Amino acid sequence: MSPRPDWTAQQLAGFLAAVGSYLDEESALTGAVQRSAIAVEAEFAVITRGGRVLASVGFRRGREPMEVLAAIAADDRSIAEVPGTGICHVARVDVPVDDERLRLLVMRTAAPFGQQDHALLDMLAGVLALALRPLRALEVERTLRHRTEATAAENRGLLLQLQRRQQLLERLGVIERSILQRKPLQTVFDLIAEGAADVLDHEIAVLRLLEPDDRSVLRLAASVGRSGHEHVIATHRPADVGLVGHAIRSEQIIAVEDYNSSSFRAPDIESLGVRSAMAAPVQQDGRVIGCLVVASRHPRTYGTATRNVLDSFAGHVSMALNDASAMEAMRTAYGEAVHRANHDGLTGLANRSLVSEHLEMVLYEGRGHDVTVLFVDLDRFKNVNDSFGHTVGDRVLVGVAQSLRACVRPGDLVGRLAGDEFVVVAENLQRDEARRMAERITRAVSRPLHVGEDREIVITASVGVTVAADGRDAGEVLRDADVAMYRAKQRGRARIEVFDRAMHTQLLDRVETEQSLRRAIARDELRVHYQPVYKLGQPSPVGVEALVRWERPDVGMVPPDRFIPLAEEVGLIIPIGLWVLRRACRQVARWREQDPRLADLRVSVNLSARQFGDTSLVGSIAAVLESTGLPPDALGLEITESVLLDDIDATEAMLRSLRALGVRLSIDDFGTGYSSLSYLKRFPVDEIKIDRSFTAGLVTDRADLAIVKAIIGLADAMDLEVVAEGVETDEQLARLAELGCRFAQGYLLARPTPPADLIGLLPPEEAPVAVRSHDDPERS
């Protein structure tokens, strides 16, 4: 597994502090393998050189499998077998030190090493290399010193030189450890100034850096030897004058052995009695950004060795600045990574993770006041994406996010959970204030949004509100707000609903119903009832409409309006619809074959919006017709107007594909949607069905009579069949006959009935030609 950003920063800091504290290479290597194993959560860590193991962790002391480890280190495979453990995942990184290359090897059994693990190991290797260089140099100097001391009587000058060099290395080692341990920059600068003055035996050392916003000015970063002269050395001075200015311009060390006669004199330095001085430019990322100066009140001669010493201290200023810059970049990257992990990339709002975490915190802390959650869901947002494209949809989401921010108080959290779902978490909000906030949100969201130079979109939102007391579970609170929002959708959208316990009960009932419905097909709980369709003047039905029923063992027959919309919403309508189609086709094919009175019987099956949009629909219908043996012209498919007009081009293509199968196409509930002559002309339909709401008012309402008359006339003109639904009285039937309607169905004629009872509705073969009325025992 990959390390978390906070874990990476923590382990890197621990490694820096640990490795930087050792005074010899062996200890540093031992500490490095231990900290490396911890950093990437590995069981084993090894450092090798030239096939020899220098340090390891995870094995019993003295029983390390040296040859195996050396072979694994030399290999490039990402897995290896470790004696006593088995297969391990392996990560390797080289540690370049001077002219040789060490290899750091880590192994673990848990999971492969990810990109962040390798990145962390690279950083650890760089730190280790940096720490080993001064240790090796110091060891060399110690060795030389011991050898030199043995012959000190013969070469006192060499001994003094080595002592000074050791003093330099020790000073530089202290500075490097302070950098590795991330001590404040001011502390590091003071150590550099003190070290330069001490090692070079100068009374004054000054570090000046260019102001970031004004490179013409140098600020005083650190100094030694100022006691009693604080008012003399300026904290700020021009960057282009004196010895410092010349060193910065030339980007090289400038040494002045006779300061009083030089052209680089500066009044503040000259007043200190300086006789000799030397300045070295300081760089960061290859650019001069300051200068380190040493000065003495005594005449000095500056040779190459002296210049190199000052250059070493100036180089450590650069090292400290680069390291600080790298750490700042790391902190910035970490902060950005944390922000990305907790915020939505499109809107910049808090994402689901941060919303849940914040809600859990405010509910857990128990501050003595309620927490209000507003769940905001855009209405029909899918239509925006489908009609205008996802680019416009994204602009709408960004605009809604801005509106939400403007509607809340400082301190309230606004988040985007997913898609077009937003949430507001507000503390210490009275119930009437919560209502007003929700009203502000609905008004703000419904304002026209400019999504282009000449395009505006108006969208509405449904808002669910819940108020929770301390100690509630965050997931439950979000669920309650979601339930309230769903109620707002059910009641017409663009509404505000406040959660109550009855909603929770309804939710549980809905979830239970959904789960039972998912098992209904497998448990053979679905039934198909058939409502006959009669041709006026004939005793036997010419067709039947297949209607699905659900018989639950625990509650009995479930009304269609309780489970059909749910099946449509959760996607179950597709398998249920296919089951109904197959069962109805098989039953009607059997009736046509067994009973001469039903030899030409047709069956109609309703198609829902989801079914009509299913790309496999045509193939599924063709397969059912083939398997049941029902002639294609005996099957009618009923589609509502609203489904047909959802996407005109796609609808026409689908209807023509269905028509190619030879099936009949019918528009159900005609007149209740967006009726249009243009689509009747364009779509290859065979039949329209007059909605029962018009049939009900046929005798008593002149408007309904006019509508039915117009529909029948339109159908005759376009050579379409018409079926009147919902016929319940003899008067309605008679009026339909007068108007020229040829087909009807309804309770007056026959109720939907199980297949076993349908034959009982048929008249004897010798019965007179007449339309029979079947009394409904449940209808007064």
Secondary structure, DSSP 8 states (H G I E B T S, - for coil): ----HHHHHHHHHHHHHHHTT-SSHHHHHHHHHHHHHHHTT-SEEEEEETTEEEEEESS-TT---HHHHHHHHH---SEEEETTTEEEEEEEEEEEETTEEEEEEEEESSS---HHHHHHHHHHHHHHHHHHHHHHHHHHHHHHHHHHHHTTTT-HHHHHHHHHHHHHHHHHHHHHHHHHTT--HHHHHHHHHHHHHHHHT-SEEEEEEEETTEEEEEEEEEEES-TT-TTTS-SEEETTSHHHHHHHHHTS-EEESSGGGSTT--HHHHTTT--EEEEEEEEETTEEEEEEEEEESS-----HHHHHHHHHHHHHHHHHHHHHHHHHHHHHHHHHHHHHHHB-TTT--B-HHHHHHHHHHHHHHT-SS-EEEEEEEETTHHHHHHHH-HHHHHHHHHHHHHHHHHHS-TT-EEEEEETTEEEEEEES--HHHHHHHHHHHHHHHTS-EEEETTEEE---EEEEEEEE-TT--HHHHHHHHHHHHHHHHHTTSS-EEE--HHHHHHHHHHHHHHHHHHHHTTTT-EEEEEEEEEETT-SS-SEEEEEEEEEETTTEEE-HHHHHHHHHHHTTHHHHHHHHHHHHHHHHHHHHHH-GGGTT-EEEEE--HHHHT-TTHHHHHHHHHHHH---GGGEEEEEEHHHHTSSHHHHHHHHHHHHHTT-EEEEEEETSS---HHHHHHS---EEEE-HHHHHTTTT-HHHHHHHHHHHHHHHHTT-EEEE----SHHHHHHHHHHT--EE-STTT---B-HHHHGGGS--TT--S-------TT--
